[in-house]
Amino acid sequence: MPFPFKRSRQHEPAAFPRSILDAVKAFYATERREPQYKPKHRRDRTDDDRKPAAHSTRHRHVNATQAHPRAPVARRAHRITQLPTEVSHIYSAWRYIALHTPALWRRVAFREGGLAMWGQRIHRAKACTLDVQLAPYVAMSHLAYYNYVQLCMHVVLPYIHRWRSLEVRFVGYAPFLWNAALSGCCGHSSAIEAPALRELTLVYPENDDTKEYLLFNGYAPRLRRATIQGIRLAWVPSLFQNLTYLDYTHHGFTRGAQAASEVLYMLQVSAALEELRLSFPWRGDAASRYALSASFSRAVHLPRLRKLALHVDGPDIPPALTYTLPHLSLPVLRTLYLIAPPAPRHSQPPDSVFPHLRMVLKALPRLPALSHLHMAYGWLDERFLASLLALLPYPGTPHLTLTLEGPHITYPFLCNALRGAGRRIRALALIRSDKLTAEALVDVLNRLSGVRLQSATNLHPAITALYIRDCAGLDWRSLQWLTMAGVTLKVWENGREVDLRYAKAKKTRFP
């Protein structure tokens, strides 16, 4: 008896469209199947190959291709090179994932490619936040440079509410570049606010525009990191009060006490900072400007600041720095970096130091929690270092990691600078100290420990860790015996750490 309810076939897909789809897929497939019947050598054929196939049930369903194999063809080139130009060489699944993952398209870098391409990337990012980067090349005229910057910012300004980071770097000089880049970000409108902005980078060292900019209508509550150089900004609390990292190079339009007052006000607004890098440009100030003055009546308390880097680019300490330091309160500062670039060989000796380091020593605030001190190049004066170590508190046990970088490090320098500091120093790091030898370094360690480490047993050396990085004149292989004396030894060469387990040690020649 037939079943009374028959299934309706009007909703079933037709077979013809499916066959068309299979044919298109087969034509544009990026992978070609190997032929089922590979040509065999004449000598490999056996008698079984000449026997007729038995007539069985399974042979009745063999298709025409299997029954009549194609003749072998000549070997072709690699299949990747045979693809037509309009077919992508990317695996289709990965391409599908990339096109449907908005986070992969969030970076908008106006350095290469056309503006239309970046507009398509923004469209593919959909509602995802954007990382905008503007770092154009300088190989263009001033007017072309200005117009190009304006066009780039015109593409991304409608999406300012989606900016996660903004990085603008200008190399070379052209007038009014900041006006071209940031004019659309200034004003008093909620349409230019940046509620998703987390990182801001504005760098233009050759700027000569003294205009002050108030960005994003003063509203960027999620802003945590900022790198500022060569621009004058209105430092409003609603924009910068939540910063945890600040790399600030003063614009240089003011000097001395006035520049220090500006920086102190900024630090008072951004009191939640955890890491600060501060630099003042050198303007050739006279020695009379180094007199300390109470230009800022209130002390700036930074209760969370753990890392402070003082960077000096010029031949001497800027007076604005000596005005700023006395007004800072740094109760939890752990790391202090005193950084300077290597001195040019043609201008002055490579081991010259800053003449007014004593002014920094007078202006430096108390550092009760300091545990890491890094000094480089122009800061490396033995009297300055010895006085600075004497000012640091002594908790009862060695606690300080001292890092010295530059060709100033010699045997007399270490003997004079570290005299009486053995109780404070826990670890010593040497970077690019080409004039120091292994014999001299061992003698310094003996002086700090008060005993000869070569012959002593069961002792606790004053310095328990020694780090050596790119010191050409120091034979670190002859220092591996220090590990037996309780000193941890680590070595870096050409930016890579050396595995001392496989380093061949040389015989020590110390008396």
C-alpha positions in Angstrom: 0.0 0.0 0.0 1.6 3.3 -1.0 2.3 5.8 1.8 -0.5 8.4 1.8 1.8 11.4 2.5 4.2 12.1 -0.3 7.1 14.5 0.1 6.9 17.6 -2.0 9.8 18.1 -4.4 9.2 21.7 -5.3 11.6 22.9 -2.6 14.5 20.7 -3.5 17.5 22.4 -5.1 17.8 21.7 -8.8 20.7 19.6 -10.0 21.7 21.9 -12.8 22.9 24.8 -10.6 24.9 22.4 -8.5 26.7 21.0 -11.6 27.5 24.6 -12.8 28.9 25.4 -9.3 31.1 22.3 -9.3 32.4 23.1 -12.8 33.4 26.6 -11.8 35.1 25.3 -8.6 37.0 22.7 -10.6 38.1 25.3 -13.1 39.4 27.8 -10.6 40.8 25.3 -8.1 44.2 26.2 -6.8 45.2 22.6 -6.3 45.5 20.2 -9.2 45.1 16.6 -8.6 47.8 14.2 -9.8 46.8 11.9 -12.6 45.4 8.6 -11.4 47.5 6.6 -13.9 51.1 7.7 -13.8 53.3 6.6 -16.7 55.3 3.6 -15.8 58.7 2.5 -17.3 58.6 -0.2 -19.8 60.8 -2.5 -17.7 58.5 -2.1 -14.6 55.6 -3.8 -16.3 54.9 -7.3 -15.3 52.7 -10.1 -16.6 49.9 -9.0 -14.3 49.6 -5.8 -16.3 48.9 -7.7 -19.5 46.2 -9.8 -18.0 42.7 -8.8 -18.9 40.6 -7.5 -16.0 38.2 -9.9 -14.6 34.5 -9.2 -15.1 33.1 -8.6 -11.7 30.5 -6.5 -10.1 32.8 -3.7 -9.0 34.2 -3.2 -12.6 30.7 -2.4 -13.9 30.7 0.9 -12.1 34.1 2.1 -13.3 33.7 5.4 -15.1 35.1 6.3 -18.5 38.1 8.0 -17.2 39.3 5.0 -15.3 38.5 2.6 -18.1 40.4 4.7 -20.7 43.3 6.5 -19.0 44.8 9.5 -20.7 48.2 9.3 -22.4 51.0 10.6 -20.2 51.9 14.2 -20.7 55.2 16.0 -20.4 56.1 17.3 -17.0 54.9 20.9 -16.5 56.3 23.7 -14.3 55.2 24.1 -10.7 51.5 24.6 -10.4 51.8 27.9 -8.6 53.4 29.5 -11.6 50.6 28.2 -13.9 47.8 30.0 -12.1 46.1 32.8 -14.0 46.9 36.3 -12.7 43.4 37.0 -11.6 43.4 34.0 -9.2 45.0 34.7 -5.8 47.9 32.4 -4.7 46.7 32.7 -1.1 44.9 29.7 0.3 41.2 30.5 0.0 40.4 29.6 3.6 43.0 32.0 5.0 41.9 34.7 2.6 38.3 34.3 3.8 39.5 34.5 7.4 41.5 37.7 6.7 38.6 39.4 4.9 36.2 38.6 7.7 38.5 39.5 10.7 38.2 43.3 11.3 41.1 43.4 13.7 43.5 42.5 11.0 42.7 45.8 9.1 42.8 48.2 12.0 46.3 49.5 11.2 46.3 52.5 8.9 49.9 53.6 8.1 50.2 56.4 5.6 53.7 55.5 4.4 53.1 53.4 1.4 50.1 52.8 -0.9 47.4 55.1 -2.1 44.7 56.8 0.0 42.0 54.8 -1.7 43.6 51.5 -0.4 43.6 52.8 3.1 40.0 53.8 2.8 39.2 50.2 1.8 41.2 48.9 4.9 39.1 51.2 7.1 36.0 49.8 5.5 37.1 46.2 6.2 37.9 47.1 9.8 34.2 47.7 10.3 33.6 48.8 13.9 37.0 47.9 15.2 39.3 50.6 16.7 42.0 52.0 14.4 45.8 52.5 14.8 46.6 55.5 12.7 50.2 56.2 11.7 51.4 59.1 9.7 55.1 59.1 8.9 55.5 60.5 5.3 58.7 60.6 3.4 60.5 64.0 3.1 61.3 63.7 -0.6 58.8 66.4 -1.7 58.4 70.1 -1.7 57.0 72.1 1.2 53.7 72.7 -0.4 53.3 69.0 -1.5 54.3 67.9 2.0 51.7 70.1 3.6 49.0 69.0 1.1 49.8 65.3 1.5 49.5 65.5 5.3 46.1 67.2 5.0 44.8 64.6 2.6 45.9 61.7 4.8 44.3 63.2 7.9 41.1 63.9 5.8 40.8 60.2 5.3 40.8 59.2 9.0 39.3 62.2 10.7 35.7 61.0 10.2 36.6 58.0 12.3 38.3 59.9 15.2 36.0 58.3 17.7 37.5 54.9 16.8 41.1 55.8 17.1 43.0 53.5 19.4 46.4 55.1 18.8 47.7 58.1 16.8 51.3 58.4 15.7 52.5 61.3 13.7 56.3 61.6 12.9 57.8 64.2 10.7 61.3 64.0 9.3 62.8 67.1 7.7 61.3 70.6 7.7 58.2 72.1 6.2 56.2 75.0 7.6 53.0 74.6 9.5 53.0 70.8 9.5 51.3 70.5 12.9 48.6 72.8 11.6 48.0 70.5 8.6 47.9 67.4 10.7 46.1 68.5 13.8 43.8 71.3 12.8 40.9 68.8 12.4 41.5 67.5 15.9 41.2 70.9 17.5 38.0 72.7 18.4 35.1 72.7 20.8 32.8 69.9 19.5 32.0 66.5 20.7 32.5 65.2 17.1 36.3 65.4 17.5 36.5 63.7 20.9 38.6 60.5 21.1 37.0 58.2 23.7 38.9 55.1 22.6 42.4 56.7 22.3 45.0 54.9 24.3 48.3 56.0 22.9 49.5 59.3 21.4 52.8 60.0 19.6 53.6 63.4 18.2 57.2 63.9 17.0 58.6 66.8 15.0 62.1 67.8 16.2 62.4 70.7 13.6 59.2 72.4 14.4 59.3 76.2 14.7 55.5 76.8 15.1 54.8 78.2 18.6 51.1 77.6 18.4 49.5 75.8 21.3 47.1 72.9 20.4 44.1 71.7 22.4 43.4 68.2 21.1 40.2 66.2 21.0 38.1 68.9 22.7 40.1 68.0 25.8 38.5 64.5 26.1 40.4 61.3 25.9 39.7 59.4 29.1 41.5 56.2 28.1 44.8 57.8 27.1 47.6 56.0 29.0 50.8 56.5 26.9 52.1 59.7 25.3 55.3 60.5 23.4 55.6 64.3 22.7 58.5 66.1 21.0 58.5 69.4 19.2 55.0 70.6 19.8 53.2 72.8 22.4 50.1 71.2 23.8 47.4 72.5 26.2 48.0 70.0 29.1 44.4 69.8 30.4 43.5 67.3 33.2 40.6 65.8 31.2 43.1 64.7 28.5 46.3 63.8 30.4 45.5 63.0 34.0 45.3 59.2 33.4 48.7 58.9 31.8 51.0 56.1 33.1 53.8 56.5 30.6 55.2 59.8 29.3 58.2 60.4 27.0 58.4 64.2 26.9 61.0 66.4 25.1 60.4 70.1 25.7 59.6 72.2 22.7 62.4 74.7 23.5 60.3 77.8 23.0 61.0 78.8 26.6 64.1 78.4 28.7 65.3 78.0 32.3 62.8 78.6 35.1 59.9 79.2 32.7 60.4 75.9 30.9 60.7 74.1 34.3 57.5 75.7 35.5 55.7 74.3 32.4 57.0 70.8 32.9 56.2 70.9 36.6 52.6 71.8 35.9 52.4 69.0 33.4 53.7 66.5 36.0 51.3 67.9 38.5 48.4 67.1 36.1 49.7 63.7 35.3 50.4 62.6 38.8 49.5 58.9 38.0 52.7 58.4 36.0 54.6 55.2 36.4 57.3 55.8 33.9 58.8 59.1 32.8 61.4 60.1 30.2 62.3 63.8 30.4 64.5 65.8 28.1 65.2 69.5 27.5 66.8 70.7 24.3 70.2 72.5 24.5 69.9 76.2 23.7 73.4 77.3 24.6 72.5 78.8 28.0 75.0 80.8 30.0 76.4 79.6 33.3 74.4 82.3 35.2 71.2 80.4 34.3 72.2 77.5 36.5 71.3 79.3 39.8 68.6 77.4 41.6 65.4 79.4 41.9 62.1 78.8 43.6 60.1 79.4 40.5 57.5 76.8 41.3 56.1 77.2 44.8 54.5 73.7 45.2 56.2 70.3 45.3 55.1 67.8 42.6 54.3 64.5 44.3 54.5 61.4 42.0 53.4 58.5 44.2 53.5 55.9 41.5 56.6 56.8 39.5 58.9 53.8 39.3 61.1 54.6 36.3 62.7 58.0 35.6 65.0 58.7 32.6 66.8 62.0 32.3 68.1 62.4 28.7 70.6 65.0 27.7 71.4 65.5 24.0 73.6 68.6 24.2 77.2 69.2 25.4 76.0 70.1 29.0 73.1 69.8 31.4 70.2 72.2 30.4 69.5 74.7 33.2 65.8 73.9 33.0 66.6 70.4 34.4 68.3 71.8 37.5 65.2 74.0 38.1 62.8 71.0 37.8 64.5 68.3 39.9 64.3 70.0 43.4 60.5 70.2 43.2 59.9 66.5 42.6 58.9 64.0 45.2 59.7 60.4 44.2 59.0 58.1 47.1 58.8 54.8 45.2 61.3 55.4 42.4 63.1 52.1 41.6 65.1 52.9 38.5 67.0 56.0 37.5 68.4 56.3 34.0 71.0 59.1 33.3 71.2 58.9 29.5 73.4 60.7 27.0 74.3 59.8 23.4 77.9 58.9 22.4 80.0 62.0 21.8 80.9 62.6 18.1 84.5 61.8 17.5 85.2 64.9 15.4 83.8 67.4 17.9 85.2 66.4 21.3 86.9 63.5 23.0 84.7 60.4 23.3 85.2 60.3 27.1 84.2 63.9 27.9 81.7 64.5 30.6 79.1 67.3 31.3 80.7 70.3 33.0 77.8 71.1 35.4 77.1 67.7 36.9 77.5 69.2 40.4 74.4 71.2 39.8 72.4 68.0 39.2 73.8 66.6 42.4 72.6 69.6 44.4 69.1 69.5 42.7 68.5 65.8 42.9 65.6 64.8 45.3 65.8 62.1 47.8 65.6 58.6 46.4 64.7 56.3 49.3 63.6 53.3 47.2 66.2 53.4 44.4 67.5 49.9 43.4 68.8 50.4 39.8 71.0 53.1 38.5 72.0 53.4 34.9 74.6 56.0 33.8 75.9 56.5 30.2 78.6 58.5 28.5 78.5 62.2 29.5 77.2 61.4 33.0 80.2 59.2 33.8 82.2 61.4 36.1 83.9 59.5 38.9 83.4 62.2 41.5 79.7 62.6 40.5 79.1 58.9 40.7 80.9 58.5 44.1 78.9 61.4 45.6 75.6 60.1 44.2 76.2 56.6 45.6 77.0 58.2 49.0 73.6 60.0 49.0 71.7 56.8 48.4 70.2 55.1 51.5 71.7 52.0 52.9 69.1 49.4 54.0 71.7 47.1 55.6 72.3 44.7 52.6 73.5 45.3 49.1 70.5 46.3 47.0 71.7 48.4 44.1 72.2 47.3 40.5 74.7 49.7 38.9 74.9 49.9 35.1 77.8 51.8 33.5 77.9 52.4 29.7 80.6 54.1 27.7 84.4 54.2 27.1 84.9 56.2 30.3 85.0 52.9 32.3 88.6 52.2 33.2 90.4 50.7 36.1 91.2 54.1 37.8 87.6 55.2 37.2 86.1 52.1 39.0 88.6 52.3 41.9 87.7 56.0 42.6 84.0 55.9 41.9 83.2 52.7 43.8 85.4 53.4 46.8 83.3 52.8 49.9 80.3 51.7 47.8 80.8 47.9 48.1 78.0 47.6 50.7 75.4 49.2 48.5 76.1 47.5 45.1 74.5 44.1 44.5 75.2 43.8 40.8 77.5 45.5 38.3 76.8 45.8 34.6 79.3 47.1 32.1 78.3 48.1 28.5 80.7 49.0 25.7 83.6 49.5 28.1 86.4 48.8 25.7 89.2 50.1 27.9 88.6 47.7 30.8 90.5 44.4 31.0 89.6 41.3 32.9 92.6 41.6 35.3 91.5 45.1 36.2 87.9 44.0 36.8 88.9 41.2 39.1 91.1 43.6 41.1 88.1 45.9 41.5 85.9 43.0 42.7 88.6 42.0 45.2 88.7 45.6 46.6 85.0 45.7 47.0 84.8 42.3 48.7 87.9 43.0 50.9 89.4 39.5 50.1 91.0 37.8 47.1 88.2 35.9 45.4 90.7 33.6 43.7 91.9 31.9 46.9 89.0 32.5 49.3 86.4 29.7 50.0 83.0 29.8 51.6 82.7 33.6 51.3 79.9 36.0 50.3 81.2 38.5 47.8 79.9 42.1 47.9 78.9 41.9 44.2 76.9 38.8 43.5 76.2 39.4 39.8 78.3 40.6 36.9 76.9 41.5 33.5 79.1 42.2 30.5 77.7 43.5 27.2 79.8 44.2 24.1 83.1 45.0 25.9 85.7 44.4 23.2 88.8 44.6 25.4 87.5 42.4 28.2 88.3 38.7 28.0 85.2 37.3 29.7 86.3 33.7 29.1 88.9 34.2 31.8 86.2 35.2 34.3 84.1 32.0 34.3 85.7 30.9 37.5 83.8 33.7 39.3 80.7 31.5 39.2 82.6 29.1 41.7 83.1 32.1 44.0 79.4 32.9 44.1 79.2 35.6 41.4 76.6 35.2 38.7 78.2 35.9 35.3 76.2 36.8 32.2 77.7 37.9 28.8 76.2 39.5 25.7 78.0 39.8 22.4 76.5 41.5 19.3 73.1 41.8 21.1 72.9 38.1 22.0 73.4 36.4 25.3 76.3 33.9 25.3 75.6 30.4 26.6 78.5 30.0 29.0 77.9 26.2 29.2 79.4 25.8 25.8 81.9 28.6 25.9 85.5 27.4 26.0 87.2 28.9 29.0 90.8 30.0 28.9 93.3 29.4 31.7 93.3 32.2 34.2 96.5 34.2 34.6 95.8 36.1 37.8 98.4 35.9 40.6 
